[in-house]
Amino acid sequence: MYKRLAGAALVAAAATSLMATPAGASTSARTSFAAETATTTAARQLIRTKVSWGRCKDTCRINVRITNISRKYLYRVKLNARLSVNGRSVGSCYDYVGTIKPRKVRYAACTVRTRALSQRWNNFLDGWAYFNRHAKTSVAYRYYR
């Protein structure tokens, strides 16, 4: 906790010191310091995801393959998915995945059942519109160093 707060304070201090330098002064040392602290405080992604579809008519099943590409245990892994049909949002869902061991795969799935999705499916059956579905997924996790 302390390291994270200290790193954030260093990034904020570096940004304010860059703004305060005169135009003719050399800022190469300061910019490299700011870039170094930004890279040490920024977390890299430890996962890869792949989305596939189950049944998707008046209810949509969104299946996600979550791969842990790191050597760390991932704890409290959660999936959020937002479904849109023809560019318009029709609903969202979430799923708790649990723990993913290093270099292993877990599968998560959630189902969207909304009135908006049902109306889009009925419009497709009646020939009024297409049914182009798209899911945006977000996976949140915790890990310990």
C-alpha positions in Angstrom: 0.0 0.0 0.0 2.8 2.4 0.9 4.7 1.7 -2.3 1.7 2.4 -4.4 1.0 5.8 -2.7 4.7 6.8 -2.9 4.8 5.9 -6.6 1.7 8.0 -7.3 3.2 10.9 -5.4 6.4 10.6 -7.5 4.5 10.7 -10.8 2.5 13.8 -9.6 5.7 15.6 -8.5 7.4 14.8 -11.8 4.5 16.2 -13.8 4.4 19.4 -11.8 8.1 19.9 -12.1 8.0 19.5 -15.9 5.4 22.2 -16.1 7.5 24.6 -14.0 10.7 24.4 -16.1 11.5 27.3 -18.4 11.3 26.8 -22.1 15.1 27.1 -22.7 16.1 24.7 -19.9 17.1 21.1 -20.6 14.3 18.7 -19.5 15.8 15.4 -20.7 16.8 14.2 -17.2 13.3 15.2 -15.8 11.4 13.5 -18.7 13.4 10.3 -18.3 12.7 10.3 -14.5 9.0 10.9 -15.2 9.0 8.1 -17.8 10.8 5.7 -15.4 8.3 6.3 -12.5 5.4 6.0 -14.9 6.5 2.6 -16.1 7.2 1.4 -12.6 3.8 2.4 -11.3 1.8 1.2 -14.3 0.6 -2.4 -14.1 0.8 -4.6 -17.1 -2.0 -7.0 -18.1 -1.5 -10.5 -16.7 -4.4 -12.1 -18.7 -5.7 -12.8 -22.1 -9.4 -13.2 -23.0 -11.3 -14.7 -25.8 -15.1 -14.3 -26.3 -17.4 -16.9 -27.8 -21.1 -17.2 -28.0 -23.6 -19.6 -26.7 -27.3 -19.4 -27.6 -28.1 -15.8 -28.5 -31.7 -15.0 -29.4 -34.0 -13.5 -26.8 -31.3 -14.4 -24.2 -27.6 -14.3 -24.9 -25.0 -16.5 -23.3 -21.5 -14.9 -23.4 -18.6 -17.4 -22.9 -15.2 -16.0 -22.0 -11.9 -18.0 -21.9 -9.5 -16.2 -19.4 -5.8 -17.2 -19.6 -3.4 -16.2 -16.9 -0.2 -15.5 -18.8 1.9 -14.6 -15.7 3.7 -16.5 -13.0 1.4 -15.0 -10.3 -1.7 -16.3 -8.6 -4.7 -14.2 -9.6 -7.3 -13.8 -6.8 -10.9 -12.5 -6.9 -11.2 -12.6 -10.7 -14.4 -11.0 -11.9 -15.9 -10.7 -15.4 -18.2 -7.9 -16.6 -19.7 -8.0 -20.0 -21.7 -5.4 -21.9 -23.8 -6.6 -24.9 -24.8 -4.4 -27.8 -26.9 -5.3 -30.8 -26.6 -3.2 -33.9 -24.5 -0.6 -32.0 -27.1 -0.1 -29.2 -26.6 -1.4 -25.7 -29.1 -4.1 -24.7 -27.8 -5.2 -21.3 -24.9 -6.4 -19.2 -24.0 -9.3 -17.0 -21.2 -10.3 -14.6 -19.7 -13.5 -13.2 -17.3 -14.3 -10.4 -14.5 -16.5 -11.6 -12.4 -17.1 -8.5 -8.7 -17.9 -8.5 -6.6 -18.6 -11.5 -3.3 -20.4 -11.0 -0.1 -19.3 -13.0 -0.2 -20.2 -16.7 -3.7 -21.7 -16.4 -7.0 -21.2 -18.0 -10.5 -20.6 -16.5 -13.8 -20.3 -18.3 -16.5 -17.8 -17.3 -19.9 -17.3 -18.7 -22.9 -15.0 -18.0 -26.3 -14.6 -19.5 -28.1 -11.4 -20.6 -31.9 -11.4 -20.4 -33.4 -8.0 -21.0 -36.5 -6.6 -22.6 -34.3 -4.6 -25.0 -32.6 -7.7 -26.2 -36.0 -9.5 -26.7 -37.3 -6.5 -28.7 -34.2 -6.5 -31.0 -34.7 -10.3 -31.6 -38.4 -9.8 -32.4 -37.4 -6.9 -34.8 -34.9 -9.3 -36.5 -37.6 -12.0 -36.8 -40.0 -9.5 -38.3 -37.4 -8.4 -40.9 -37.1 -4.8 -39.5 -33.4 -4.9 -38.6 -30.3 -7.0 -38.5 -29.0 -8.8 -35.4 -25.3 -7.9 -35.2 -24.2 -8.6 -31.7 -21.0 -7.4 -30.0 -19.7 -7.9 -26.4 -17.3 -5.8 -24.5 -15.7 -7.6 -21.7 -13.8 -6.4 -18.7 -11.9 -8.7 -16.3 -10.9 -7.4 -12.9 -8.4 -9.3 -10.6 -6.1 -9.0 -7.7 -2.6 -10.4 -7.3 0.1 -10.3 -4.7 3.8 -9.7 -5.4 
